[in-house]
Structures are given as C-alpha cells and as structure tokens.
Amino acid sequence: MGSDAYRDGCAGATDSPCLARRGVLSGIAALASIGIARPVFGPHDETVRYLRREFLGEADRMSVAEGKDRELAFARLAKLANALTVIPAEGEDARRAKADVAGWSIDDGGWTIRLPSDIISALEAN
C-alpha cells in the first residue's frame, strides 16, 4: 500500500522513488548522449591535421614564388601530400583535412596545377 501511495503522489513528492528513478534515468541518458555526440579521434588524427597545416602553408608560399622556387615548393607539397596518404584518419576532422589536401589546386596563368592523380586517389581512399 505504501508503494501505491508513492506512485500516486509521485508528481508532488520530492523524496519519492519515482523522482529518484527519473533522475538516474535522465543521468544515464545524458551520459549516453555525450558518448554518442563526442567526436571520434584516432591516434594519428593530430598528425594528419598538422600535415594539412604544413601543406597549406607551403601552398601559400608557392602562390607567391617564382621560377625554381615554385618548382621546389610544389615538390614539397607533393611530399607532404604523399606522407598523408599513409597515415590513417579516423576522426571527421582528419578525413576532412585529407579531402582538403586532395582537392587543392592553384591557377597559374590559364593552367590549373593539381597534385598527381595517384596521390589524390590515395588521399580520397583513406
């Protein structure tokens, strides 16, 4: 009978088991939603993001370079992009970083300079 009274008066009682149960369930639901919403990061994702930053910095230097310096900058870009092909990307940020590098291009007087197609394919596959 006492438990029926608790169930019937659960809406207004502050010490009822019903409210305590609701608090536990809402706490579990909150923890579950945090676990689901938490971004996934792999052990190498920071390296992928670092190489992307280096790649974009080198791309900026290439855009203002002339002649032989431009060729050297492109060679460094290709090396950085090639390094990215062998590093796994687990998190969404790291996958986006690889996609940014794969989609990179620069206009050069009517020509579009892109990375070699095998590097682009390898970046898109990861």
C-alpha positions in Angstrom: 0.0 0.0 0.0 2.9 2.4 0.8 4.3 1.9 -2.6 1.0 2.7 -4.2 0.9 5.9 -2.3 4.4 6.8 -3.6 3.3 6.0 -7.2 0.1 8.0 -6.9 1.8 11.0 -5.3 5.0 10.9 -7.3 4.4 14.1 -9.1 4.5 16.3 -5.9 6.7 14.4 -3.6 10.4 15.4 -3.6 11.7 12.3 -1.9 9.8 9.7 -3.9 11.5 6.8 -5.5 9.8 7.8 -8.8 11.8 11.1 -8.9 15.0 9.4 -7.9 14.5 6.8 -10.7 13.8 9.6 -13.1 17.0 11.3 -12.1 19.0 8.2 -12.6 17.5 7.5 -16.0 18.0 11.1 -17.1 21.6 11.0 -15.9 22.2 7.8 -17.9 20.5 9.3 -20.9 22.8 12.4 -20.6 25.9 10.3 -20.4 24.8 8.2 -23.3 24.2 11.3 -25.4 27.6 12.7 -24.6 29.2 9.4 -25.6 27.3 9.4 -28.9 27.9 13.0 -29.7 31.6 13.0 -28.7 33.8 13.2 -31.8 35.9 10.2 -32.6 39.6 10.8 -32.8 42.2 8.4 -33.9 45.8 8.2 -32.6 47.1 9.8 -35.8 44.5 12.4 -36.4 46.6 15.2 -34.9 49.4 14.3 -37.2 47.0 14.5 -40.2 45.9 17.9 -39.1 49.5 19.1 -38.6 50.5 17.9 -42.1 47.4 19.7 -43.6 48.6 23.0 -41.9 52.1 22.5 -43.3 50.7 21.7 -46.7 48.5 24.8 -46.8 51.4 26.9 -45.5 53.6 25.6 -48.3 50.8 26.2 -50.8 50.7 29.9 -49.7 54.4 30.1 -50.2 54.1 28.5 -53.6 51.5 31.0 -54.7 53.9 33.9 -54.3 57.0 32.1 -55.5 58.5 32.4 -59.0 60.5 30.0 -61.2 62.7 27.4 -59.5 61.3 28.3 -56.1 57.8 27.5 -57.3 59.0 24.1 -58.5 60.7 23.3 -55.2 57.5 24.4 -53.3 55.4 22.1 -55.5 57.9 19.2 -54.8 57.5 19.8 -51.0 53.7 19.9 -51.5 53.8 16.5 -53.2 55.9 15.1 -50.4 53.6 16.4 -47.7 50.5 15.0 -49.6 52.3 11.7 -50.1 53.0 11.4 -46.4 49.3 12.0 -45.7 48.4 9.0 -47.9 50.0 6.5 -45.5 48.6 8.0 -42.2 45.1 6.7 -41.3 42.4 9.2 -40.5 39.7 8.1 -38.1 38.0 11.3 -37.0 35.9 13.6 -39.1 38.4 16.5 -38.9 41.2 14.3 -40.1 39.2 12.9 -43.0 38.2 16.5 -43.9 41.9 17.5 -43.8 42.8 14.8 -46.3 39.9 15.8 -48.5 41.1 19.5 -48.4 44.6 18.4 -49.5 43.2 16.1 -52.2 41.0 19.0 -53.5 43.8 21.6 -53.6 44.6 23.3 -56.8 46.0 26.7 -57.9 45.5 28.7 -61.1 48.7 29.5 -62.9 48.1 31.8 -65.9 45.3 29.8 -67.5 46.6 26.4 -66.2 45.4 24.6 -63.1 48.1 23.0 -61.0 47.0 20.0 -59.0 48.7 17.2 -57.2 49.4 14.0 -59.1 46.3 11.8 -59.7 47.8 8.8 -57.8 48.3 10.9 -54.7 44.8 12.4 -55.0 43.3 8.9 -55.3 45.2 7.6 -52.3 44.1 10.6 -50.2 40.5 10.1 -51.2 40.7 6.4 -50.4 41.6 7.0 -46.8 
